Each structure stands twice: as structure tokens, then as C-alpha cells.
Amino acid sequence: MANATQKSKRKFKMPDTYVLLVFFILCAAVLTYILPAGTYEMVPDTKTLDPNSFHFIDSTPVNPFAAILAISTGMTNAASIIFTVFLVSGAFKIINDTGSIDSAIDALSQRLKTKVIILIPIIMIAMSILGYLGIIVNQTIVFIPIGLLIARKLKMDPIVGLSMMYLATYAGFIGSGMDPFTVVVAQKISGLPLLSGIGYRTFIFVCLLASAIIYLMIYAKKVMADPTKSILGTHYEWAVEEHHTAAFSAKHKLILAALFLTFAFYIYGAQNLKWGMGELNTVTILLAIFSGLVSGMKTEQMSKSFVDGCKMAVFSALLIGFATAISVVLSQGNIIHTIIYYCSMPLSHLSAYFSALFMFFFNWGFNFFVPSGSGQAAVVMPILAPLSDVIGLSKQVTVSAYKYGDGITNLIIPTSGTLMGFIGLAKIPYEKWLKFIMPLIGIWTAIAAAAVLIGVATGF
């Protein structure tokens, strides 16, 4: 018995998320001592790399002090997202405290009764369309409190609440045939007609979305039937409060109508007026003020709710800065281009099929170092596009290999401030999220790899 007790005490426990991120920051610093520094030159008057210009430069290793200093730099670089987390969380606390969303979910649940599970595919299809069009990606954060509240009311867990918003948006983003920040940028660098290949990419998007819906519904049904089946266990913290609901009143309907109109207005602004995070924060705050006044909340109550919502977002907001610090260290060490250079060298010796797969899995892994989709396109496509000509590989396949590789691992890499912010906001530990998401990552990786190989075989 004593030996069994000692073994259980020595059982490995995953470190806290912040500890993991500091570990990754220091590992990135160690890499700057191991890998030689190198860089590509930019094509004059463009933001495109010259694929034939790589050269080594003087080593710029990042010492431990500078690595920790990168956390402050990461906070500064990710300021717009961090402020959005605070402001959106505070605003949605006011909206949540009106009880409008609770009442609407209760009314809808009573109408659907045992079929309430169909809310998941309905919500996911809507969110995926927004992701496909490139209207929202990081901005998905504004919908997460709604997803969490729906999950809590339906006796699911925070993973379901986050996933019905997050997975759906990223299924659209990954499979998009027209996203302006990734597909369009990559096609422009490759010299392809913009939005070409949209039909095939849309088919792959449907496959990604369908697999995500089925995967999440299986998990949600399991948790609804037996809460102990949740990956989070039975003791976890909710980031939203469940209120005692009254009847679905005219005030509640007015607030929900304002919510939908506000986001429709923002979607219009994002498409036509180039609105970004600042405008998202603004319309959300205005919505919160309107909702509080309509519900009869006093200004003191609204102020307290807003601050309470911001307090709940501290864990999430700080994670974003810590995650961004990893990329800061890699950039300061000037090793990102070196990694590109060494990984591109084997391509000239591979067949078209193996080259396409290599490009896909290279981007799949390289996303750890450059988690920005448009940033990764600017870094890798000037290298991969000319190489595809040399080895006789279609540039459409090269764009797909980049796009799928970049997108899929956004859901698991700790360097993604967006991911760390999302799971932090939902109060889901990183290791628990990995346990839930890795099987779906495997499914999506298989779908994407098959899409790339079929593209080669069909001359896509």
C-alpha cells in the first residue's frame, strides 16, 4: 500500500499554463544559441521575400534576461488583442447580467425539448460562414461568452461552449477559398488569379466543418448524459454566471435584437469599412450601455458589472502577452528565416506528391514560430512558390499546403495569443484543451493531407 501511495504521489502532473509558456520562451532562447542567424532580403518596394537572397548574419542569441524581457514586449505587441479581451469581457458581463440571453435559451429549450442538441450545428454553421468569409477570426472572442452561457444552460461544459464558436470559425478560416488575409495574400505572391480554386477549397471546408460538428456533438451528448465524462472532470470554474430566469419579456427581446443588429453592423463595417478590433470594442461597449439602460440597471450596477467582467479576463489577457513573447524571442534571435531555408532545401529532391506533403507538414509545424496567417504567407510563399515551379508542382497545391498547414495548428500551438486568450477566457487549462482537441486535429490533418494529394493527382 505504501509503495502504491508513493507512486501516486510521483505521478506526473502537467505544469500550470503560465509555467509552460515561460518554459517555451526559454526554449526559444536556447534555440537562438543553437541555430545560426540568417535572413532573406526583401524584394524592393514590396513586403515579399527574395527566395534567392538567403544569407547568414552575425549571431544574435537571446540571453535569459532578454527572454524574460520579451514578455513585456509581447504584452505591448499584442496590446490590441489584450485590450479587446478586457473590454469585451466587461461589456458582456453587463449584457449577461440583464438575463436576456438566459431567458432566450430557456424559452428555446422549452420549445425544442429533447432536440436541444441541434443548437450546436445551427450555431456552428453560422459561425463557420463568418470564418470562411474572413469577417471574423480573432474577433470570435466576442461570441465566446454567449457560447459558454448556452453550454451552461444546457448542462454541458465550457469546452462545448468554446468549441461551438471557436472550432466552427476556424473550420471556415482553414477551408476558406476567399479569406483576404491568407488565401488572397498567398495567391497574390504566387501570381495566381485571386480566388481561383474556390470550388475545391469550399468542398474541403464542408468536410472540415462536418467533421467538427459530428465530433463536438458526440462529446456534448456524452457530457449531457453523464457530466463525469467531461474532460474537465466534475469540478471546474465557469467564466459566466447563470441567472435565475424570468419570462422572456419584451425588454429581453429588444436587447437580443440590439445584439444581433450590432454584430450585423460590425460585419458590414469589417467588410466595407475595414473595421478592426477598435471598432469591435466600440460597438460592444455601446451595446452593453444600451442593454443596461433598457433592462433598468443603475449606472453603478453597470460599472460594477463591467469591472467584474474585466477581472474575470485577467488570466486570459496575460496569457496572450506570454504567448506572443515566444515569437518575439525567435525574431530577436533571427532564426525564423534560417528554419525556412533549411526546411526548403530537401524539396528539390522529392517527387511532386512528397513535396506537396512536405510543404503541408512544414507549414503545419512552422506555424509554431509564425502564428500569424498573413505573416506566414509573407515569409514562406516567396520561397515555396518558386520551388513549386522548379519541381513541377501546381502553385494552387502549394497555396493549399500553406493554408491548411497554417490553419490547423492554430488550435494547439502555445505561441498563438488567440488560442491562449480563448481558452483562458473559458477557463480551460491548456493540457485539458489538448486532450479534447488532438483527435480532431488528427482528423483535420488527414482531411487536409488527402486534399493536397488529390490536388496533385488531379492537377489542381
Buried (B, 14 or more C-beta within 10 A) or exposed (E): EEEEEEEEEEEEEEEEBBEBBBEBBBEBBBBBEEBBBBBBEBEEEEEBBBBEEBEEEEBEBBEEEBBBBBBEBBBEBBBEBBBBBBBBBBBBBBBBBBBBBBBBBBBBBEEEEEEBBEBBBEBBBEBBBBBBBBBBBBBBBBBBBBBBBBBBBBEBBBBBBBBBBBBBBBBBBBBBBBBBBBBBBBBBBBEBEEEBBBEBBBEBBEBBBBBBBEBBBEBBBEBBEEBEBBBBEEEBEBBBEEBEBEEBEEBBBBBBEBBEEBBEBBBEBBEEEEBBBEBBBBBBBBBBBBBBBBBEBEEEBBBBBBEBBBEBBEBBBBBBBBBBBBBBBBBBBBBBBBBBBEBBEEBEEBEBBBBBBBBBBBBBEBBBBBBBBBBBBBBBBBBBBBBBEEBEBBBBBBBBBBBBBBBBBBBBBBBBBBBBBBBBBBBBBBBBBBBBBEEBBEBBBEBBBEBBBBBBEEEB
